[in-house]
Amino acid sequence: DGFPFLEFLAPGLIMMSMAQNAFANTSSSLIIGKIQGNIIDILMPPLSDGEIFIGYLIGGVLRGLSVGLLAVVIISLFVHLPVSSVSSLIAFAVLGNIMMATMGIMAGIWAEKFDHIAAFTNFFVTPLTFLSGTFYSIDILPEPWKTMALYNPFFYMIDGFRSGFIGHADHYIMPGILFLIATNLVLIAITYLMIRSGYKIKN
């Protein structure tokens, strides 16, 4: 679309680094607590299920945003990063980190050992990330792959974040925001029910 490839690529890499760290923060915190047995320190205090969820979620989101900010500073030393829309950058960065942090909580609750976290990452997170248009525009994909990409929340996360820098998106911005909001609401509801039921935490 007339943009230098590195300028097109950099925002996707920044978003990937944020997503991976948001996921790693919550999933590793839970699995380490379960393996070491100190998860009881979270369950014993008079914290509600919602407070436990929000605590982990905020930790994951803040780690993701911190890594993203650092990545922007470092990458901007080597690649020109024009800023087209600050609101798009903030919206997709926050929504994307909420999604990945929530998925990390789900994985951490479900997992019983580190191998389970690795399996979740390798067979779910990584494929969706690499099929999200990080390294290419989905406009070059043949059908049905192009249509299938539109059902991948990772695509909207990266495409919208990239549009905040270069001012161009492969898809419409508002549907992307709505898709991520709907995805987050579903993930949050499932994760909250997992915590409330005590699934693999209290029993």
C-alpha positions in Angstrom: 0.0 0.0 0.0 2.9 2.3 -0.6 4.5 2.1 2.9 8.0 0.9 3.5 7.9 -2.7 4.8 9.7 -1.9 8.1 7.3 0.9 8.7 4.4 -1.6 8.1 6.1 -4.3 10.2 7.2 -2.4 13.3 3.7 -1.8 14.8 2.8 -5.4 14.5 6.0 -6.4 16.3 5.3 -3.9 19.1 1.7 -5.3 19.5 3.0 -8.8 19.5 5.5 -8.0 22.3 2.7 -6.4 24.3 0.4 -9.3 23.8 3.0 -11.9 24.7 4.0 -10.1 27.9 0.4 -9.5 29.0 -0.3 -13.2 28.5 2.9 -14.3 30.2 2.4 -12.1 33.2 -1.0 -13.5 34.2 -0.4 -17.2 33.2 3.0 -17.5 34.8 1.8 -15.8 38.0 -1.0 -18.3 38.4 0.9 -21.4 37.5 3.8 -20.5 39.7 1.4 -19.9 42.6 -0.3 -23.3 42.0 3.0 -25.2 41.7 4.7 -23.6 44.7 1.5 -23.7 46.8 1.4 -20.0 47.6 -1.8 -19.5 45.6 -3.4 -19.9 49.0 -2.1 -16.4 49.8 -4.5 -15.1 47.2 -7.4 -17.3 48.2 -7.3 -16.8 52.0 -7.6 -13.0 52.3 -11.1 -11.5 52.1 -10.9 -10.8 48.4 -13.9 -11.3 46.2 -13.7 -13.3 42.9 -14.0 -10.0 41.0 -11.1 -8.4 42.9 -8.8 -11.3 42.3 -9.6 -11.2 38.6 -9.2 -7.5 38.3 -5.9 -7.7 40.2 -4.4 -10.2 37.8 -5.9 -8.4 34.8 -4.4 -5.0 35.8 -1.0 -6.6 36.4 -1.0 -8.2 32.9 -2.2 -5.1 31.1 0.3 -2.8 32.8 3.2 -5.2 32.0 2.0 -5.3 28.4 1.7 -1.5 28.0 5.1 -1.0 29.7 6.8 -3.4 27.3 5.0 -1.8 24.4 6.2 1.7 25.4 9.7 0.5 25.7 9.5 -1.3 22.4 8.3 1.9 20.7 11.2 3.9 22.1 13.8 1.3 20.9 12.3 0.6 17.5 11.9 4.3 16.8 15.7 4.5 16.9 15.9 2.3 13.8 12.5 2.8 12.0 10.5 5.9 11.4 7.2 5.5 13.2 4.7 8.2 12.2 1.7 8.6 14.6 -1.6 9.0 12.7 -4.1 8.5 15.6 -3.2 8.5 19.3 -6.8 7.4 20.1 -6.4 4.3 17.9 -3.1 3.4 19.5 -4.5 3.6 23.0 -7.8 1.9 22.2 -6.3 -1.1 20.5 -3.3 -1.4 22.9 -5.7 -1.5 25.9 -8.2 -3.8 24.3 -5.5 -6.1 23.0 -3.7 -6.3 26.4 -7.0 -7.0 28.2 -7.7 -9.8 25.8 -4.3 -11.4 26.2 -4.2 -10.9 30.0 -7.6 -12.5 30.3 -6.5 -15.4 28.1 -3.4 -15.8 30.3 -5.6 -16.0 33.4 -7.7 -18.7 31.7 -4.6 -20.6 30.7 -3.1 -20.3 34.2 -6.2 -21.6 35.9 -6.5 -24.5 33.4 -2.8 -25.5 33.5 -1.4 -27.9 36.0 2.3 -27.5 34.9 4.4 -25.3 32.8 4.1 -27.7 29.8 0.4 -26.9 29.7 1.1 -23.2 29.4 3.6 -23.9 26.7 1.0 -26.0 24.8 -1.6 -23.3 25.1 0.9 -20.8 23.7 2.3 -23.0 20.9 -1.0 -24.4 19.6 -3.3 -21.5 20.2 -1.7 -18.1 20.8 1.3 -18.3 18.4 -0.7 -19.6 15.4 -3.4 -16.9 15.8 -0.6 -14.3 16.1 1.2 -15.3 13.0 -2.0 -15.6 11.0 -3.1 -12.1 12.0 -1.4 -10.1 9.3 1.6 -9.1 11.4 4.0 -9.7 8.5 1.7 -9.1 5.6 -1.5 -7.5 4.5 -4.5 -9.9 4.5 -5.5 -8.3 1.2 -3.0 -10.6 -0.5 -4.6 -13.7 0.9 -6.7 -15.9 -1.4 -10.1 -17.1 -0.3 -11.2 -18.6 2.0 -8.1 -17.6 4.1 -8.9 -13.9 3.8 -12.4 -14.3 5.1 -11.2 -16.6 7.9 -8.7 -13.9 9.0 -11.7 -11.6 9.7 -12.8 -13.9 12.5 -9.4 -13.8 14.1 -9.4 -11.3 17.0 -5.6 -11.0 16.8 -6.0 -9.5 13.3 -8.1 -6.7 14.6 -5.8 -6.1 17.5 -2.7 -5.7 15.2 -4.5 -4.1 12.3 -6.1 -1.4 14.4 -2.9 -0.7 16.4 -0.9 -0.4 13.1 -3.5 2.0 11.7 -2.7 4.3 14.7 0.8 4.7 13.4 0.6 4.6 9.6 -3.0 5.7 9.1 -4.0 2.7 7.0 -5.9 -0.4 8.0 -6.8 -3.6 6.1 -10.3 -3.4 7.6 -12.6 -0.8 9.1 -11.5 0.5 12.5 -14.9 0.6 14.3 -15.9 -3.0 13.6 -12.5 -4.0 14.8 -13.1 -2.2 18.1 -16.5 -3.7 18.5 -15.2 -7.2 17.7 -12.5 -6.9 20.4 -14.9 -5.5 22.9 -17.3 -8.5 22.3 -14.4 -10.9 22.5 -13.2 -9.4 25.7 -16.7 -9.6 27.3 -16.9 -13.3 26.4 -13.4 -14.0 27.8 -14.0 -12.0 30.9 -17.3 -13.8 31.6 -15.8 -17.2 31.1 -12.7 -16.4 33.2 -14.8 -14.9 36.1 -16.9 -18.1 36.2 -13.7 -20.2 36.3 -12.5 -18.2 39.3 -15.8 -18.2 41.0 -16.3 -21.9 40.6 -12.8 -22.6 42.0 -11.9 -24.7 39.0 -8.4 -26.2 39.5 -7.8 -23.5 42.2 -10.0 -24.3 45.2 -10.7 -27.9 44.4 
